[in-house]
Amino acid sequence: MDFDGSRYYTLNRMMLSSIGLWPYQNMWHIRIQRISCLFCVISCIITQLCQIVILPDQRNDLVALYIIFIFCHFYYMFICNFMGQKVIDSSTEIFRKAYDTQWYMAPLQMQKLLLFMMQRSMKSCNIVMGGLYFVSLEQFTTMASRVSSLPTKLG
């Protein structure tokens, strides 16, 4: 019995390409996909905020639903940014703990390794979402203030 793996390879490639995880894809394709996804999320939030601000008396029954929807989006963004902030904090903590040790009392080979580790950890690690957005609490507050001030600019 012969195994024709090309069919399964093609299926696997198509599935991974559709979600942007195929390693041999062009970078422009991945960037367009990520930008469009980010645009969809932000446009959903802006649409809901505008419907609450512009049409408050026409949709009295749906205002609570809109507010819950917006709150869930902000909560999700906060959790993602909080996890990114934890990564930044832990990477700076590694530098601080390595620097606070008595590394100068260690053998020469260990000193060299610790110096490399301290040099690398001087720059904090960041998570970049979609190649566009650094995930941190500072970025969350910036984005939340911009999104929440948009309906007042439109109204």
N, C-alpha and C positions, 0 to 999 in steps of 0.2 A: 504494500500500500504506500503510495507516494504522498508526501505532504506538500501541498502547494502553499507555501508561506507568503507568497507575493500578495494574495488577496487579503490576508490578515495584516500584512505590513501596510498595504494601501489604506485599509480601514483605520488602522492605528494612526497613520499619518494624517488622515482627514480629521479624525476626532481631535488629535492634539493641535492641529493647525486651526481648527475652529475656535478653540479656547485660548490660542496664543502661546502654547507651550512647545511647539515644534522647534527644535533647536536650529534647524536649517532655514528658518524663515527670514525674509527680508526685514530689517529693522523698521522701515517706514510703515509696513503693514501692521506691525505690533503697536507702534505709536498711534496710528490712526484709530485702531481698535480701542486703545486705552483712553484716548482723548474723547472718543464718542461715548464711552461708558461713563466717564466723569461728567461729561456734558449732560447726559441723560439724568443722572442723579441730581445734579444741581438744578436742572430745569424742572424736575418734579417738585423740588422744594420751593423754588421761586413761584411756580404755578399755584401751589397750594397757598403760599403766603399772599399772593396777589388776589386769589379768590376770597380769602378772609378779609382783606383790607378793602378791596374795591366793591365787592358785592355782599356786604354784611346783612342787609335786610332781605335780600332775595333768597338766601340759603341758610336760614336760621336753623333748620333741622340738621344740616350737615356741618356746621361750624365745629362741633365737638369732634366729629370724625376727622376733619382737617387738622385740628390742633393735635390730636393723638398721632396722626400720620407724621406731622412735622416733628413732634417730640421724639418719635421713634427714630427718625432719620438723624436728628441731632444726637440722640443717645448712641446710636451705632457709630457715628463719626467720632464721638467723644471716646468710646471704648477703643476704637482702632488707634486714635492718636495717643491715648493713655498708654497703650502697649508700646508704641514707638518711643514715648518718653521714658518708659521703664528701660528700654534698650540703651538709650542715650545715658541715663543715670547709671546703669550698671557698668557701662564702658568707662565712664569717668571715675567710677568707684574703683575699678581695677587699677587705674593709674595712681590714684591716691593711696591705695593699700600697698602697691609695689614701691612707691616712693617712701612710705612711712616705715618700711622694713629696714633692717640693718644690712642692706645689700652690700655695703662696702666691707663688711666682715666676712662675706662669703668667699669661696675660692674664685680665682681669676676667671675661669671658664663660666661659672655661674654668674659672675658680675657682668660679663659680656652679654649673656642671654637676658639678664634682667634689664640691662640698658636698652637692648633691642625692644624688649617688651614695653618698657616705659616710653621709648620713642614712638612706638606704634600707637600706644594708648593715649598719647597726648592729644591726638585728634579723635574726638568721640565718634562712635559708630552711629550712622543714621540709616533709617529705612526710607527708601524712596518709593512712593506708590505710583506706579505707572510711568516712571521716569520723569514725572512732572512735579511731584508734591512731596516735600520732606515731612514725614509723620512726626509731629510733636505737639505738645499742648499749646505752644506759642502759635503754631500754624493753625491749630483748631480755633483759637480765639480770634485770630485774624479773619479766617474764613467765616466763622459764625457772625462776627460783627458786620462783615460785608453783605452776607446773605440776609441778615435781619434788617439791615438798613435799606435794602433795595425796594421793598414795598413803599416805604415813605418817600423815596425819590420818585417812584412811579405815580403815587397818588396825589 
